[in-house]
Amino acid sequence: MAVAEQHTPQDSVLPPAARTGTRVPTVIVDDVHIVYTVHGAGTGKGSATAALARLVMRKSSPNVRRVHAVRGVTFTAYRGEAIGIIGSNGSGKSTILRAIAGLLPPESGKIYTDGQPSLLGVNAALMNDLTGERNVILGGLAMGMSQEEVRQRYQGIVEFSGINEKGDFISLPMRTYSSGMAARLRFSIAAAKNHDVLMIDEALATGDRAFQKRSENRIKELRKEAGTVFLVSHNNNSIRDTCDRVVWLEKGELLMDGPTDEVIKAYEKHTGK
Ligand SMILES: Nc1ncnc2c1ncn2[C@@H]1O[C@H](COP(=O)(O)OP(=O)(O)OP(=O)(O)O)[C@@H](O)[C@H]1O
């Protein structure tokens, strides 16, 4: 599998056309294809001798299947934009975000990014056995904050998350949190920092209404602070409230890219809503 070219601005590799004009590109996705290789996809276990024979003969396992999740997607994101990514289940939304974050190498095509994109997924890694408090501190340090910055922002992060609204949960291990509470804490930690490119995968769908409102406001602030925000969501209202542009993926292909109202209208017509 080819390794993606993940460039930073220091490399000055943005195509000349992208560097001119007043709009500053932050992410360029250029004809990207992403393929997952799934091992053990077939039925039956196969014998150890057969596996050894394949190794010796350098043949690949018959149980390896390839899933072509993203097919030739191209778009450019600019500073100050909030871009919604929509599409039905399995259309490649999370996959493209993971590739922009540098977590998945494209099979072909290129991704250029300005700064380090941060992927704020519902699965972002926090330590289950550590308390919420320790996770806030470690998460802040992991994002590059100094100890002093973490100390200054700690209270704000806990308040934003609303974890302590029903008791002192922040001093309990994360494994005692509901999945919604854990997702809210992840969002709050990541949103405490200003990101060049912030990618949010369904995070808004997790919290209650009050938390969703806080998140939406924070995303608006992050946009003002000149970053670019990507939001993957099945909630068209969150996308409408937060994004000014929408990219619609279907079966791994880019079906439409344009102003939020236009794209959501076409999408709703397509899904029969
Ligand atoms: N780790 C993986 N290994 C193999 N195939 C995968 C993997 N992750 C996703 N896929 C496949 O890639 C395709 C795109 O998946 P992806 O998760 O990007 O879709 P999505 O649009 O985010 O879906 P959803 O709306 O359900 O979250 C699907 O066919 C899925 O089955």
The ligand as an SDF file (V2000), in Angstrom:
LIG
                    3D

 31 33  0  0  0  0  0  0  0  0999 V2000
  -11.4400   -0.8600    9.8120 N   0  0  0  0  0  0  0  0  0  0  0  0
  -12.1270   -1.1910    8.7200 C   0  0  0  0  0  0  0  0  0  0  0  0
  -11.8360   -2.3230    8.0360 N   0  0  0  0  0  0  0  0  0  0  0  0
  -12.5120   -2.6570    6.9330 C   0  0  0  0  0  0  0  0  0  0  0  0
  -13.5050   -1.9410    6.3850 N   0  0  0  0  0  0  0  0  0  0  0  0
  -13.8520   -0.8170    7.0130 C   0  0  0  0  0  0  0  0  0  0  0  0
  -13.1840   -0.3730    8.2010 C   0  0  0  0  0  0  0  0  0  0  0  0
  -13.7450    0.7990    8.5920 N   0  0  0  0  0  0  0  0  0  0  0  0
  -14.7110    1.0860    7.6950 C   0  0  0  0  0  0  0  0  0  0  0  0
  -14.7810    0.1170    6.7350 N   0  0  0  0  0  0  0  0  0  0  0  0
  -15.6750    0.0860    5.5680 C   0  0  0  0  0  0  0  0  0  0  0  0
  -15.4260    1.2600    4.8060 O   0  0  0  0  0  0  0  0  0  0  0  0
  -16.6440    1.8100    4.3370 C   0  0  0  0  0  0  0  0  0  0  0  0
  -16.7680    3.2500    4.8330 C   0  0  0  0  0  0  0  0  0  0  0  0
  -16.8820    3.2590    6.2330 O   0  0  0  0  0  0  0  0  0  0  0  0
  -16.9440    4.5950    7.1120 P   0  0  0  0  0  0  0  0  0  0  0  0
  -16.8940    4.2210    8.5500 O   0  0  0  0  0  0  0  0  0  0  0  0
  -15.9450    5.5650    6.6060 O   0  0  0  0  0  0  0  0  0  0  0  0
  -18.4020    5.1400    6.7410 O   0  0  0  0  0  0  0  0  0  0  0  0
  -19.2330    6.3120    7.3950 P   0  0  0  0  0  0  0  0  0  0  0  0
  -19.7860    7.0980    6.2640 O   0  0  0  0  0  0  0  0  0  0  0  0
  -18.4500    7.0330    8.4180 O   0  0  0  0  0  0  0  0  0  0  0  0
  -20.4130    5.4690    8.0840 O   0  0  0  0  0  0  0  0  0  0  0  0
  -21.3830    5.8000    9.3280 P   0  0  0  0  0  0  0  0  0  0  0  0
  -22.2930    6.8910    8.9010 O   0  0  0  0  0  0  0  0  0  0  0  0
  -22.1190    4.5160    9.5010 O   0  0  0  0  0  0  0  0  0  0  0  0
  -20.5190    6.1460   10.5020 O   0  0  0  0  0  0  0  0  0  0  0  0
  -17.7600    0.8840    4.8170 C   0  0  0  0  0  0  0  0  0  0  0  0
  -18.0400   -0.0030    3.7590 O   0  0  0  0  0  0  0  0  0  0  0  0
  -17.1410    0.1340    5.9710 C   0  0  0  0  0  0  0  0  0  0  0  0
  -17.6730   -1.1620    6.0390 O   0  0  0  0  0  0  0  0  0  0  0  0
  1  2  1  0
  2  3  1  0
  2  7  2  0
  3  4  2  0
  4  5  1  0
  5  6  2  0
  6  7  1  0
  6 10  1  0
  7  8  1  0
  8  9  2  0
  9 10  1  0
 10 11  1  0
 11 12  1  0
 11 30  1  0
 12 13  1  0
 13 14  1  0
 13 28  1  0
 14 15  1  0
 15 16  1  0
 16 17  2  0
 16 18  1  0
 16 19  1  0
 19 20  1  0
 20 21  2  0
 20 22  1  0
 20 23  1  0
 23 24  1  0
 24 25  2  0
 24 26  1  0
 24 27  1  0
 28 29  1  0
 28 30  1  0
 30 31  1  0
M  END
$$$$
